[in-house]
């Protein structure tokens, strides 16, 4: 099992929109992530827009594809 951590930056003017869109993730999106190998997936957003993501997968390259 690969453990993957990544970081991206959410632009300051988009932070509120990001939070709003991620409050209720569509069931279809959750199913798609799971079916492509994204397990134990979490996102953490700091006030300044730094976003840290974490997931576990058998094959990260395949999961990204």
N, C-alpha and C positions, 0 to 999 in steps of 0.2 A: 504494500500500500504506500503510495506517494502522498506526502503531506506538502501542500503548496500554499505559500503565502505571497500575496502581491499587494502593491500599493498604486493608487492613482490619485489624482487631484480633481475634485469637483470644483468647478469655477464658482467663485463667491456668489455671483448672481443666480446660480442654479441650485444652491444648497436647499432652499425651501422647496423647490419643485422636486428635487431628488427625494427628500424626506417624504413628501406627499405621495409620490409614485411608489415608494417602497413600504408604505404602511401596510398595504394589503396586496401581497404578491398573488398574481393570478394562479389558480390551481394548475392551469396548463403549463405555465412556466416552471413551476415546481416539478411537475411530472417530466417535462423535457430535460431539466437539469439532472434529475435522478436517472432517467433512462440513458443519458449519455455519459454517466459515470461521475457526476459531481455529487459527492456525499459529504455530509457534515459541513455544509457550506454556510459560512457566516460572513457578514459585512459589518464593519465598524467605521462610523463617520465621526471625525473630530469637528469641533466648531469651526476650525479654519479651512475645512474642506478636504483634509487628508483622509482618504478612504483606504482602509486595510481590509483585504479579503483573505479568507482561509477556506481551503477545501481539502478533502481527501479523495483520492482516486487511484484506480489500478494503473492507469496510463494517461498522464496529463495531456500528451500530444493528441491522443485519440479523443479525449474528453473535450478538448478545445475545438477539434474539427467538427 
